[in-house]
Amino acid sequence: MEIVNINLDTNSSIPLYIQIYEFFKAEIQKGNLKANTKLTSKRKLSVALGISQNTVEAAYAQLIAEGYITAIEKRGYYVSELSGIISIPEKKAETKGKINNKNKYKYELLSSRIDLESFPYNLWKKINKEILNEANMNIFQIGHSQGDYNLREVISDYIRYSRGVKAEADRIVIGAGTEYLIQVLLNLIGKDKSYGMEEPGYYKIRRILKNNNIDVKGIRVDKQGISIEELYKSNCDVIHITPSHQFPTGVIMPIKRRMELLSWARESKNRYIIEDDYDSEFRFEGRPIPSLQSLDNDEKVIYLGTFSKAFAPSIRVAYMVLPKSLLKIYKENFSFYACTVSRVIQQALYKFISEGHFERHLNKMRNIYKKKREVLVSQIKKNLNNTEIIGTNAGLHLLLKVNNGMSEEELIKKAAENKIRVLGLSNSYINYDNKESIVFMGYGALTLKEIEETINLLKKSWNL
């Protein structure tokens, strides 16, 4: 198909190669470009658009990297067979990033949202069908309380090689979400212990602890992570932390602070560290940060991981790696628990990981999210004066400090008037006494064009 008419915006902060890439990606996903369709040559498209061949080549290279097209030597570029990507009818494009028209928001900048358009729907459907076709009747029986062994094995291999976690399959417990596993942990460790968490920190953990009648203590986070000095003063026995990408500030805990934290835990047999590695897959600058658990030689760290951000929140698969002392208690007192994740889902995820699809999906999503993050940061710097970006090197959100005289509440209200939903940092505190106005900027579910539109609407909302 000879496509030479692409409307490029030379005044946009979005690079031309990304605009070309987005055009072809949308055409392929809508079904306008069928499998095996030949694309316009680099030379012809560059001449028609009045741009360099290098720009077109960069766009095609990104499409190849994400599997949308294939390059055949001496023949050109062709649309791939997209068994792992759903065709999205144009009239349904509103569902990604945007909310149903019945709701009052056009875009929601929530840190929990992911790019659903890039989810491998057809491949996941195919694998689930294969699991059901191949399954014997045993798959419909209640499985092991810790989860199916083969899934625990591939998770063990994955976190050992990607995060350095010491995790034999026997030490892994699979459950339907981090929230469920925290409930299990409270029973293992004991609700009579003193619990602490980062301040600011993950609000859901705080609510779970409070729902269990635990008076959780907030331990201040500084530029190197949780304050060891305040941790000692708190007299906590158990601390929940996010050291590789602190939620929500994005602080990365350096090795010295990690060793100090492990030293604190060693001083009492009742002390444990819950390491929540919720966002470790998406780091965009520098080398991956090893887990805290990989440094632990005293069985003091409980490692929590989830597939919610890296794959999909709705499959509800999370896991924890227990120290031997807690594993012993689990097997003695809690092995009668049924695993809360469907065995069909467990086997489908096992197949997805073991056949290499998960690694390819992660690599694809890192590229997509990195591009979105770059555009978001560029748009903020270009359009939102008197603001400061906090935490730009990892995760699917950043924080924005707004210095226009408005309170956090006013920022949220004014954004809502233009159909943009933002959340304030105050929600992440137990005791909030900060006078600064800081909001979340979650970008995972937005397209590049939607990011640009969102920033323009926020500029109007906040008079920046």
C-alpha positions as a Markdown table, in Angstrom:
| # | Residue | x | y | z |
|---|---|---|---|---|
| 1 | Met | 0.0 | 0.0 | 0.0 |
| 2 | Glu | 1.5 | 3.3 | -1.1 |
| 3 | Ile | 0.9 | 5.6 | 1.9 |
| 4 | Val | 2.4 | 9.0 | 1.4 |
| 5 | Asn | -0.2 | 11.3 | 3.0 |
| 6 | Ile | 0.7 | 11.6 | 6.7 |
| 7 | Asn | -0.1 | 14.8 | 8.5 |
| 8 | Leu | 3.0 | 15.7 | 10.4 |
| 9 | Asp | 3.0 | 18.5 | 13.0 |
| 10 | Thr | 6.5 | 20.2 | 12.7 |
| 11 | Asn | 5.6 | 22.5 | 15.6 |
| 12 | Ser | 4.9 | 19.6 | 18.0 |
| 13 | Ser | 7.4 | 18.5 | 20.6 |
| 14 | Ile | 6.7 | 14.9 | 19.6 |
| 15 | Pro | 9.6 | 13.9 | 17.2 |
| 16 | Leu | 8.6 | 13.3 | 13.6 |
| 17 | Tyr | 9.7 | 9.7 | 13.6 |
| 18 | Ile | 7.4 | 9.0 | 16.5 |
| 19 | Gln | 4.5 | 10.7 | 14.7 |
| 20 | Ile | 5.1 | 8.4 | 11.7 |
| 21 | Tyr | 5.4 | 5.4 | 14.0 |
| 22 | Glu | 2.1 | 6.3 | 15.7 |
| 23 | Phe | 0.4 | 6.7 | 12.4 |
| 24 | Phe | 1.3 | 3.3 | 11.1 |
| 25 | Lys | 0.8 | 1.6 | 14.5 |
| 26 | Ala | -2.8 | 3.0 | 14.6 |
| 27 | Glu | -3.5 | 1.9 | 11.0 |
| 28 | Ile | -2.3 | -1.6 | 11.7 |
| 29 | Gln | -4.3 | -1.9 | 14.9 |
| 30 | Lys | -7.5 | -0.6 | 13.3 |
| 31 | Gly | -7.1 | -3.2 | 10.6 |
| 32 | Asn | -6.7 | -0.6 | 7.8 |
| 33 | Leu | -3.3 | -2.2 | 7.1 |
| 34 | Lys | -3.7 | -5.9 | 6.8 |
| 35 | Ala | -1.0 | -8.6 | 7.4 |
| 36 | Asn | 1.5 | -8.9 | 4.5 |
| 37 | Thr | 0.7 | -5.4 | 3.2 |
| 38 | Lys | 3.8 | -3.8 | 1.8 |
| 39 | Leu | 4.6 | -0.3 | 3.2 |
| 40 | Thr | 5.8 | 2.6 | 1.2 |
| 41 | Ser | 9.6 | 2.6 | 0.8 |
| 42 | Lys | 11.8 | 4.8 | 3.0 |
| 43 | Arg | 12.9 | 6.8 | 0.0 |
| 44 | Lys | 9.5 | 7.4 | -1.5 |
| 45 | Leu | 7.9 | 8.3 | 1.9 |
| 46 | Ser | 10.8 | 10.7 | 2.8 |
| 47 | Val | 10.4 | 12.5 | -0.5 |
| 48 | Ala | 6.6 | 12.8 | -0.2 |
| 49 | Leu | 6.8 | 14.1 | 3.4 |
| 50 | Gly | 9.8 | 16.3 | 2.8 |
| 51 | Ile | 11.9 | 14.7 | 5.5 |
| 52 | Ser | 15.1 | 12.7 | 5.7 |
| 53 | Gln | 15.2 | 9.0 | 5.1 |
| 54 | Asn | 16.8 | 8.6 | 8.5 |
| 55 | Thr | 13.6 | 9.9 | 10.1 |
| 56 | Val | 11.5 | 7.3 | 8.2 |
| 57 | Glu | 14.0 | 4.6 | 9.0 |
| 58 | Ala | 13.8 | 5.4 | 12.7 |
| 59 | Ala | 10.0 | 5.1 | 12.6 |
| 60 | Tyr | 10.2 | 1.8 | 10.8 |
| 61 | Ala | 12.9 | 0.5 | 13.2 |
| 62 | Gln | 10.6 | 1.1 | 16.1 |
| 63 | Leu | 7.7 | -0.7 | 14.4 |
| 64 | Ile | 10.0 | -3.6 | 13.7 |
| 65 | Ala | 11.2 | -3.7 | 17.3 |
| 66 | Glu | 7.6 | -3.9 | 18.6 |
| 67 | Gly | 6.6 | -6.5 | 16.0 |
| 68 | Tyr | 4.2 | -4.5 | 13.9 |
| 69 | Ile | 6.2 | -4.9 | 10.7 |
| 70 | Thr | 8.9 | -7.1 | 9.2 |
| 71 | Ala | 11.8 | -6.1 | 7.0 |
| 72 | Ile | 12.5 | -8.5 | 4.1 |
| 73 | Glu | 15.9 | -8.0 | 2.5 |
| 74 | Lys | 15.7 | -6.5 | -1.1 |
| 75 | Arg | 11.9 | -6.5 | -0.9 |
| 76 | Gly | 10.9 | -3.9 | 1.6 |
| 77 | Tyr | 8.7 | -3.6 | 4.7 |
| 78 | Tyr | 5.6 | -5.7 | 5.3 |
| 79 | Val | 2.9 | -5.7 | 8.0 |
| 80 | Ser | 3.3 | -8.6 | 10.4 |
| 81 | Glu | 0.9 | -11.3 | 11.3 |
| 82 | Leu | -0.2 | -9.9 | 14.7 |
| 83 | Ser | -1.3 | -13.0 | 16.6 |
| 84 | Gly | -0.5 | -11.2 | 19.9 |
| 85 | Ile | -2.2 | -7.9 | 19.2 |
| 86 | Ile | -5.9 | -7.2 | 19.1 |
| 87 | Ser | -7.4 | -5.1 | 16.2 |
| 88 | Ile | -9.0 | -2.1 | 17.8 |
| 89 | Pro | -12.1 | -0.7 | 15.9 |
| 90 | Glu | -11.8 | 3.0 | 15.6 |
| 91 | Lys | -15.0 | 3.7 | 17.5 |
| 92 | Lys | -13.6 | 1.9 | 20.6 |
| 93 | Ala | -10.4 | 3.9 | 20.8 |
| 94 | Glu | -12.0 | 5.9 | 23.6 |
| 95 | Thr | -11.6 | 3.0 | 26.0 |
| 96 | Lys | -7.8 | 3.4 | 26.4 |
| 97 | Gly | -6.7 | 6.2 | 28.7 |
| 98 | Lys | -10.2 | 7.7 | 28.5 |
| 99 | Ile | -13.1 | 7.0 | 30.7 |
| 100 | Asn | -16.7 | 6.2 | 29.7 |
| 101 | Asn | -18.6 | 9.3 | 28.6 |
| 102 | Lys | -21.0 | 8.7 | 31.5 |
| 103 | Asn | -18.2 | 9.7 | 33.8 |
| 104 | Lys | -16.9 | 13.2 | 34.2 |
| 105 | Tyr | -13.3 | 12.7 | 33.3 |
| 106 | Lys | -11.8 | 12.5 | 29.9 |
| 107 | Tyr | -8.3 | 11.5 | 31.1 |
| 108 | Glu | -7.2 | 10.1 | 34.5 |
| 109 | Leu | -3.6 | 10.5 | 35.5 |
| 110 | Leu | -3.5 | 7.5 | 37.9 |
| 111 | Ser | -0.3 | 5.6 | 38.7 |
| 112 | Ser | -2.2 | 2.2 | 38.5 |
| 113 | Arg | -3.2 | 2.5 | 34.9 |
| 114 | Ile | -1.4 | 0.6 | 32.1 |
| 115 | Asp | -1.4 | 0.7 | 28.3 |
| 116 | Leu | -4.2 | -1.8 | 27.5 |
| 117 | Glu | -3.9 | -1.2 | 23.8 |
| 118 | Ser | -0.6 | -2.9 | 23.8 |
| 119 | Phe | -1.8 | -5.9 | 25.8 |
| 120 | Pro | -1.4 | -9.2 | 23.8 |
| 121 | Tyr | -5.1 | -10.0 | 23.8 |
| 122 | Asn | -5.1 | -12.6 | 21.0 |
| 123 | Leu | -2.0 | -14.4 | 22.2 |
| 124 | Trp | -3.4 | -14.6 | 25.8 |
| 125 | Lys | -6.7 | -15.9 | 24.5 |
| 126 | Lys | -4.9 | -18.5 | 22.3 |
| 127 | Ile | -2.8 | -19.7 | 25.3 |
| 128 | Asn | -5.9 | -20.0 | 27.5 |
| 129 | Lys | -7.6 | -22.0 | 24.8 |
| 130 | Glu | -4.6 | -24.3 | 24.5 |
| 131 | Ile | -4.5 | -24.8 | 28.3 |
| 132 | Leu | -8.2 | -25.8 | 28.3 |
| 133 | Asn | -7.8 | -28.1 | 25.3 |
| 134 | Glu | -4.7 | -29.8 | 26.6 |
| 135 | Ala | -5.7 | -30.0 | 30.3 |
| 136 | Asn | -6.6 | -33.2 | 32.0 |
| 137 | Met | -9.3 | -33.1 | 34.7 |
| 138 | Asn | -6.8 | -32.4 | 37.4 |
| 139 | Ile | -6.5 | -28.8 | 36.5 |
| 140 | Phe | -10.1 | -28.3 | 37.8 |
| 141 | Gln | -9.1 | -29.6 | 41.2 |
| 142 | Ile | -7.9 | -27.4 | 44.0 |
| 143 | Gly | -4.1 | -27.2 | 43.6 |
| 144 | His | -1.2 | -26.5 | 46.0 |
| 145 | Ser | -1.8 | -23.8 | 48.6 |
| 146 | Gln | 1.3 | -22.0 | 47.5 |
| 147 | Gly | 0.4 | -22.1 | 43.8 |
| 148 | Asp | 1.2 | -24.6 | 41.0 |
| 149 | Tyr | 4.8 | -25.7 | 41.2 |
| 150 | Asn | 5.7 | -25.1 | 37.6 |
| 151 | Leu | 4.6 | -21.5 | 37.8 |
| 152 | Arg | 6.6 | -21.0 | 41.0 |
| 153 | Glu | 9.6 | -22.4 | 39.2 |
| 154 | Val | 9.5 | -20.0 | 36.3 |
| 155 | Ile | 8.8 | -17.1 | 38.7 |
| 156 | Ser | 11.8 | -18.2 | 40.7 |
| 157 | Asp | 14.0 | -18.2 | 37.6 |
| 158 | Tyr | 12.7 | -14.8 | 36.5 |
| 159 | Ile | 13.3 | -12.9 | 39.7 |
| 160 | Arg | 16.6 | -14.7 | 40.3 |
| 161 | Tyr | 18.0 | -13.5 | 37.0 |
| 162 | Ser | 16.3 | -10.1 | 36.8 |
| 163 | Arg | 16.4 | -9.0 | 40.4 |
| 164 | Gly | 19.0 | -11.3 | 42.1 |
| 165 | Val | 16.3 | -12.7 | 44.5 |
| 166 | Lys | 17.2 | -15.9 | 46.3 |
| 167 | Ala | 14.0 | -17.7 | 45.6 |
| 168 | Glu | 13.6 | -21.4 | 45.4 |
| 169 | Ala | 10.2 | -22.4 | 44.2 |
| 170 | Asp | 9.4 | -24.0 | 47.5 |
| 171 | Arg | 9.7 | -20.6 | 49.2 |
| 172 | Ile | 7.2 | -18.8 | 46.9 |
| 173 | Val | 3.6 | -18.3 | 47.7 |
| 174 | Ile | 1.3 | -17.1 | 44.9 |
| 175 | Gly | -1.9 | -15.1 | 45.7 |
| 176 | Ala | -4.5 | -12.9 | 44.1 |
| 177 | Gly | -2.9 | -9.6 | 44.5 |
| 178 | Thr | -0.5 | -7.9 | 46.9 |
| 179 | Glu | -3.4 | -7.0 | 49.2 |
| 180 | Tyr | -4.2 | -10.6 | 49.8 |
| 181 | Leu | -0.6 | -11.6 | 50.5 |
| 182 | Ile | -0.2 | -8.8 | 53.0 |
| 183 | Gln | -3.2 | -10.2 | 54.9 |
| 184 | Val | -1.4 | -13.6 | 54.9 |
| 185 | Leu | 1.8 | -12.0 | 56.1 |
| 186 | Leu | 0.0 | -10.3 | 59.0 |
| 187 | Asn | -1.1 | -13.8 | 60.2 |
| 188 | Leu | 2.4 | -15.2 | 59.7 |
| 189 | Ile | 4.2 | -12.5 | 61.5 |
| 190 | Gly | 1.5 | -11.6 | 64.0 |
| 191 | Lys | -0.7 | -8.6 | 64.4 |
| 192 | Asp | 0.7 | -7.9 | 67.8 |
| 193 | Lys | 3.9 | -6.6 | 66.3 |
| 194 | Ser | 4.6 | -2.9 | 65.7 |
| 195 | Tyr | 4.3 | -2.1 | 62.0 |
| 196 | Gly | 5.7 | 0.9 | 60.1 |
| 197 | Met | 5.8 | 2.1 | 56.5 |
| 198 | Glu | 7.3 | 4.9 | 54.4 |
| 199 | Glu | 6.0 | 8.4 | 54.8 |
| 200 | Pro | 4.9 | 9.1 | 52.1 |
| 201 | Gly | 4.0 | 5.6 | 51.1 |
| 202 | Tyr | 1.5 | 3.3 | 49.4 |
| 203 | Tyr | -1.9 | 4.2 | 50.8 |
| 204 | Lys | -3.4 | 0.7 | 50.2 |
| 205 | Ile | -0.9 | -0.9 | 52.6 |
| 206 | Arg | -1.8 | 1.7 | 55.2 |
| 207 | Arg | -5.5 | 1.0 | 54.9 |
| 208 | Ile | -5.0 | -2.8 | 55.0 |
| 209 | Leu | -3.0 | -2.4 | 58.3 |
| 210 | Lys | -5.6 | -0.1 | 59.8 |
| 211 | Asn | -8.4 | -2.5 | 58.8 |
| 212 | Asn | -6.6 | -5.1 | 60.9 |
| 213 | Asn | -6.6 | -2.7 | 63.9 |
| 214 | Ile | -2.9 | -2.1 | 63.5 |
| 215 | Asp | -1.7 | 1.4 | 64.4 |
| 216 | Val | 0.8 | 1.8 | 61.6 |
| 217 | Lys | 3.7 | 4.3 | 62.1 |
| 218 | Gly | 4.9 | 6.5 | 59.3 |
| 219 | Ile | 8.7 | 6.7 | 58.9 |
| 220 | Arg | 10.0 | 9.7 | 57.0 |
| 221 | Val | 11.6 | 9.2 | 53.6 |
| 222 | Asp | 14.6 | 11.4 | 52.7 |
| 223 | Lys | 16.7 | 11.6 | 49.5 |
| 224 | Gln | 18.1 | 8.1 | 50.2 |
| 225 | Gly | 14.9 | 6.4 | 51.2 |
| 226 | Ile | 13.5 | 5.5 | 54.6 |
| 227 | Ser | 15.3 | 7.3 | 57.5 |
| 228 | Ile | 17.2 | 4.8 | 59.6 |
| 229 | Glu | 17.4 | 7.3 | 62.5 |
| 230 | Glu | 13.6 | 7.6 | 62.6 |
| 231 | Leu | 13.2 | 3.9 | 62.1 |
| 232 | Tyr | 15.1 | 3.2 | 65.3 |
| 233 | Lys | 13.1 | 5.9 | 67.2 |
| 234 | Ser | 9.8 | 4.3 | 66.0 |
| 235 | Asn | 10.5 | 1.0 | 67.8 |
| 236 | Cys | 8.9 | -0.8 | 64.9 |
| 237 | Asp | 9.3 | -4.6 | 64.4 |
| 238 | Val | 8.2 | -4.8 | 60.8 |
| 239 | Ile | 8.6 | -2.2 | 58.0 |
| 240 | His | 7.1 | -2.1 | 54.6 |
| 241 | Ile | 9.3 | -0.4 | 52.0 |
| 242 | Thr | 9.8 | 0.2 | 48.2 |
| 243 | Pro | 13.6 | 0.5 | 48.0 |
| 244 | Ser | 14.1 | 0.1 | 44.2 |
| 245 | His | 11.6 | 2.8 | 43.3 |
| 246 | Gln | 10.1 | 4.4 | 46.3 |
| 247 | Phe | 6.4 | 5.0 | 46.0 |
| 248 | Pro | 5.5 | 7.7 | 45.4 |
| 249 | Thr | 8.7 | 9.9 | 45.3 |
| 250 | Gly | 10.8 | 7.7 | 43.0 |
| 251 | Val | 13.8 | 7.7 | 45.4 |
| 252 | Ile | 16.2 | 4.8 | 44.9 |
| 253 | Met | 17.8 | 3.5 | 48.1 |
| 254 | Pro | 21.6 | 3.4 | 47.7 |
| 255 | Ile | 23.7 | 0.5 | 48.9 |
| 256 | Lys | 24.8 | 2.1 | 52.2 |
| 257 | Arg | 21.3 | 2.8 | 53.3 |
| 258 | Arg | 20.3 | -0.8 | 52.3 |
| 259 | Met | 23.1 | -2.2 | 54.5 |
| 260 | Glu | 22.0 | 0.0 | 57.4 |
| 261 | Leu | 18.4 | -1.3 | 57.0 |
| 262 | Leu | 19.5 | -4.9 | 57.0 |
| 263 | Ser | 21.7 | -4.2 | 60.1 |
| 264 | Trp | 18.6 | -2.8 | 61.9 |
| 265 | Ala | 16.6 | -6.0 | 61.0 |
| 266 | Arg | 19.4 | -8.3 | 62.3 |
| 267 | Glu | 19.3 | -6.8 | 65.8 |
| 268 | Ser | 16.1 | -8.6 | 66.8 |
| 269 | Lys | 14.5 | -11.9 | 65.9 |
| 270 | Asn | 11.1 | -10.2 | 65.7 |
| 271 | Arg | 12.2 | -7.7 | 63.0 |
| 272 | Tyr | 11.3 | -8.2 | 59.3 |
| 273 | Ile | 11.5 | -6.0 | 56.2 |
| 274 | Ile | 8.7 | -6.3 | 53.6 |
| 275 | Glu | 10.3 | -5.4 | 50.3 |
| 276 | Asp | 7.6 | -4.4 | 47.8 |
| 277 | Asp | 9.2 | -4.5 | 44.4 |
| 278 | Tyr | 6.0 | -3.3 | 42.7 |
| 279 | Asp | 7.5 | -1.2 | 39.8 |
| 280 | Ser | 11.0 | -2.8 | 39.3 |
| 281 | Glu | 10.5 | -3.8 | 35.6 |
| 282 | Phe | 10.3 | -0.2 | 34.4 |
| 283 | Arg | 13.5 | 1.6 | 35.0 |
| 284 | Phe | 14.6 | 4.0 | 32.2 |
| 285 | Glu | 17.9 | 5.3 | 33.3 |
| 286 | Gly | 21.1 | 3.4 | 34.3 |
| 287 | Arg | 21.4 | -0.2 | 35.2 |
| 288 | Pro | 18.7 | -2.2 | 37.0 |
| 289 | Ile | 18.8 | -2.0 | 40.8 |
| 290 | Pro | 19.3 | -5.4 | 42.6 |
| 291 | Ser | 16.7 | -6.3 | 45.1 |
| 292 | Leu | 17.3 | -5.7 | 48.9 |
| 293 | Gln | 16.5 | -9.4 | 49.4 |
| 294 | Ser | 19.6 | -10.3 | 47.3 |
| 295 | Leu | 21.8 | -8.7 | 50.0 |
| 296 | Asp | 20.0 | -10.4 | 52.9 |
| 297 | Asn | 22.0 | -13.3 | 54.4 |
| 298 | Asp | 20.0 | -13.4 | 57.6 |
| 299 | Glu | 16.5 | -14.3 | 56.3 |
| 300 | Lys | 15.0 | -11.0 | 57.3 |
| 301 | Val | 13.5 | -9.8 | 54.0 |
| 302 | Ile | 10.1 | -10.8 | 52.7 |
| 303 | Tyr | 10.1 | -10.1 | 48.9 |
| 304 | Leu | 6.8 | -9.1 | 47.2 |
| 305 | Gly | 6.2 | -9.0 | 43.5 |
| 306 | Thr | 3.3 | -8.7 | 41.1 |
| 307 | Phe | 2.3 | -8.9 | 37.5 |
| 308 | Ser | -0.1 | -6.0 | 37.7 |
| 309 | Lys | 2.1 | -3.4 | 36.0 |
| 310 | Ala | 4.2 | -5.7 | 33.9 |
| 311 | Phe | 1.3 | -7.7 | 32.4 |
| 312 | Ala | -2.2 | -6.9 | 33.6 |
| 313 | Pro | -3.9 | -5.9 | 36.9 |
| 314 | Ser | -7.0 | -8.1 | 36.2 |
| 315 | Ile | -5.2 | -11.4 | 36.2 |
| 316 | Arg | -4.6 | -10.9 | 39.9 |
| 317 | Val | -1.3 | -12.7 | 40.2 |
| 318 | Ala | 1.2 | -11.6 | 42.9 |
| 319 | Tyr | 3.8 | -13.6 | 44.8 |
| 320 | Met | 6.0 | -13.5 | 47.9 |
| 321 | Val | 9.3 | -15.1 | 48.8 |
| 322 | Leu | 9.2 | -16.1 | 52.5 |
| 323 | Pro | 12.2 | -16.4 | 54.8 |
| 324 | Lys | 12.6 | -20.0 | 56.1 |
| 325 | Ser | 11.3 | -19.1 | 59.5 |
| 326 | Leu | 8.0 | -17.8 | 58.1 |
| 327 | Leu | 7.8 | -20.6 | 55.5 |
| 328 | Lys | 7.9 | -23.1 | 58.4 |
| 329 | Ile | 5.0 | -21.3 | 60.1 |
| 330 | Tyr | 3.1 | -21.1 | 56.8 |
| 331 | Lys | 3.4 | -24.9 | 56.2 |
| 332 | Glu | 2.5 | -25.8 | 59.8 |
| 333 | Asn | -0.5 | -23.4 | 60.1 |
| 334 | Phe | -1.7 | -22.2 | 56.7 |
| 335 | Ser | -1.1 | -25.0 | 54.2 |
| 336 | Phe | -4.8 | -25.7 | 54.3 |
| 337 | Tyr | -5.5 | -22.4 | 52.5 |
| 338 | Ala | -6.5 | -22.7 | 48.9 |
| 339 | Cys | -4.5 | -20.7 | 46.4 |
| 340 | Thr | -6.7 | -17.7 | 45.4 |
| 341 | Val | -5.5 | -17.7 | 41.8 |
| 342 | Ser | -7.4 | -19.8 | 39.2 |
| 343 | Arg | -5.3 | -22.8 | 38.1 |
| 344 | Val | -6.2 | -22.0 | 34.5 |
| 345 | Ile | -4.7 | -18.6 | 34.9 |
| 346 | Gln | -1.7 | -20.0 | 36.7 |
| 347 | Gln | -1.0 | -22.5 | 33.8 |
| 348 | Ala | -1.6 | -19.8 | 31.1 |
| 349 | Leu | 0.8 | -17.5 | 32.8 |
| 350 | Tyr | 3.3 | -20.4 | 33.2 |
| 351 | Lys | 3.1 | -21.0 | 29.5 |
| 352 | Phe | 3.3 | -17.3 | 28.6 |
| 353 | Ile | 6.5 | -16.9 | 30.7 |
| 354 | Ser | 8.2 | -20.3 | 29.8 |
| 355 | Glu | 7.7 | -19.8 | 26.0 |
| 356 | Gly | 9.4 | -16.4 | 26.2 |
| 357 | His | 6.4 | -14.2 | 25.5 |
| 358 | Phe | 6.6 | -12.4 | 28.8 |
| 359 | Glu | 10.2 | -11.3 | 28.2 |
| 360 | Arg | 9.3 | -10.0 | 24.7 |
| 361 | His | 6.2 | -8.3 | 26.1 |
| 362 | Leu | 8.3 | -6.6 | 28.8 |
| 363 | Asn | 10.9 | -5.3 | 26.3 |
| 364 | Lys | 8.2 | -3.9 | 24.1 |
| 365 | Met | 6.4 | -2.2 | 27.0 |
| 366 | Arg | 9.7 | -0.7 | 28.3 |
| 367 | Asn | 10.2 | 1.0 | 24.9 |
| 368 | Ile | 6.6 | 2.2 | 24.8 |
| 369 | Tyr | 6.6 | 3.6 | 28.4 |
| 370 | Lys | 10.0 | 5.2 | 27.9 |
| 371 | Lys | 8.7 | 7.0 | 24.9 |
| 372 | Lys | 5.6 | 8.2 | 26.7 |
| 373 | Arg | 7.7 | 9.4 | 29.7 |
| 374 | Glu | 10.0 | 11.3 | 27.4 |
| 375 | Val | 7.0 | 13.1 | 25.8 |
| 376 | Leu | 5.4 | 13.8 | 29.1 |
| 377 | Val | 8.5 | 15.4 | 30.5 |
| 378 | Ser | 9.1 | 17.3 | 27.3 |
| 379 | Gln | 5.5 | 18.6 | 27.3 |
| 380 | Ile | 5.7 | 19.7 | 31.0 |
| 381 | Lys | 9.0 | 21.5 | 30.5 |
| 382 | Lys | 7.7 | 23.2 | 27.4 |
| 383 | Asn | 4.2 | 24.2 | 28.6 |
| 384 | Leu | 3.9 | 24.2 | 32.4 |
| 385 | Asn | 5.9 | 27.0 | 33.9 |
| 386 | Asn | 6.6 | 27.3 | 37.6 |
| 387 | Thr | 6.5 | 23.5 | 38.1 |
| 388 | Glu | 9.1 | 21.0 | 39.2 |
| 389 | Ile | 9.2 | 17.3 | 38.1 |
| 390 | Ile | 10.0 | 14.7 | 40.8 |
| 391 | Gly | 11.1 | 11.1 | 40.1 |
| 392 | Thr | 11.7 | 10.7 | 36.3 |
| 393 | Asn | 13.8 | 7.6 | 36.0 |
| 394 | Ala | 11.4 | 4.7 | 36.7 |
| 395 | Gly | 7.8 | 3.6 | 37.1 |
| 396 | Leu | 4.6 | 4.7 | 35.3 |
| 397 | His | 4.1 | 8.0 | 37.1 |
| 398 | Leu | 6.0 | 11.0 | 38.2 |
| 399 | Leu | 5.2 | 13.8 | 40.7 |
| 400 | Leu | 4.6 | 17.4 | 39.7 |
| 401 | Lys | 5.2 | 20.2 | 42.2 |
| 402 | Val | 3.1 | 23.2 | 41.1 |
| 403 | Asn | 4.2 | 26.6 | 42.3 |
| 404 | Asn | 1.4 | 28.8 | 41.1 |
| 405 | Gly | -0.1 | 29.7 | 44.5 |
| 406 | Met | -2.9 | 27.1 | 44.3 |
| 407 | Ser | -3.4 | 24.5 | 47.1 |
| 408 | Glu | -3.4 | 20.8 | 46.2 |
| 409 | Glu | -7.1 | 20.8 | 46.6 |
| 410 | Glu | -7.5 | 23.7 | 44.2 |
| 411 | Leu | -5.2 | 22.0 | 41.6 |
| 412 | Ile | -7.4 | 18.9 | 41.7 |
| 413 | Lys | -10.6 | 20.9 | 41.4 |
| 414 | Lys | -9.4 | 23.1 | 38.6 |
| 415 | Ala | -8.1 | 20.1 | 36.6 |
| 416 | Ala | -11.5 | 18.3 | 37.1 |
| 417 | Glu | -13.3 | 21.3 | 35.6 |
| 418 | Asn | -11.4 | 20.5 | 32.4 |
| 419 | Lys | -12.2 | 16.8 | 32.7 |
| 420 | Ile | -8.7 | 15.8 | 33.9 |
| 421 | Arg | -8.4 | 13.7 | 37.1 |
| 422 | Val | -5.3 | 14.1 | 39.2 |
| 423 | Leu | -4.6 | 12.9 | 42.7 |
| 424 | Gly | -2.7 | 14.7 | 45.4 |
| 425 | Leu | 0.4 | 13.6 | 47.3 |
| 426 | Ser | -1.3 | 14.1 | 50.6 |
| 427 | Asn | -3.2 | 10.8 | 50.1 |
| 428 | Ser | 0.1 | 9.0 | 50.5 |
| 429 | Tyr | 0.8 | 10.4 | 54.0 |
| 430 | Ile | -0.3 | 9.3 | 57.5 |
| 431 | Asn | 0.4 | 12.7 | 58.9 |
| 432 | Tyr | 0.5 | 15.4 | 56.2 |
| 433 | Asp | 1.9 | 18.8 | 57.1 |
| 434 | Asn | 3.5 | 19.7 | 53.8 |
| 435 | Lys | 2.5 | 23.1 | 52.5 |
| 436 | Glu | 3.7 | 22.3 | 48.9 |
| 437 | Ser | 1.2 | 21.5 | 46.1 |
| 438 | Ile | 2.2 | 18.2 | 44.6 |
| 439 | Val | 0.1 | 15.9 | 42.3 |
| 440 | Phe | 0.5 | 12.5 | 40.6 |
| 441 | Met | 1.1 | 12.3 | 36.8 |
| 442 | Gly | 0.3 | 8.7 | 35.8 |
| 443 | Tyr | 0.8 | 8.3 | 32.1 |
| 444 | Gly | 0.7 | 4.6 | 31.4 |
| 445 | Ala | -2.7 | 4.5 | 29.7 |
| 446 | Leu | -2.4 | 7.6 | 27.6 |
| 447 | Thr | -1.3 | 7.8 | 24.0 |
| 448 | Leu | 1.4 | 10.4 | 23.0 |
| 449 | Lys | -1.3 | 12.7 | 21.5 |
| 450 | Glu | -3.4 | 12.3 | 24.7 |
| 451 | Ile | -0.4 | 13.3 | 26.8 |
| 452 | Glu | 0.0 | 16.4 | 24.8 |
| 453 | Glu | -3.7 | 17.3 | 25.0 |
| 454 | Thr | -3.7 | 16.6 | 28.8 |
| 455 | Ile | -0.8 | 19.0 | 29.4 |
| 456 | Asn | -2.5 | 21.7 | 27.4 |
| 457 | Leu | -5.6 | 21.3 | 29.5 |
| 458 | Leu | -3.6 | 21.4 | 32.7 |
| 459 | Lys | -1.9 | 24.6 | 31.5 |
| 460 | Lys | -5.3 | 26.1 | 31.0 |
| 461 | Ser | -6.6 | 24.7 | 34.3 |
| 462 | Trp | -3.8 | 26.0 | 36.4 |
| 463 | Asn | -3.1 | 29.3 | 34.6 |
| 464 | Leu | 0.6 | 28.3 | 33.9 |
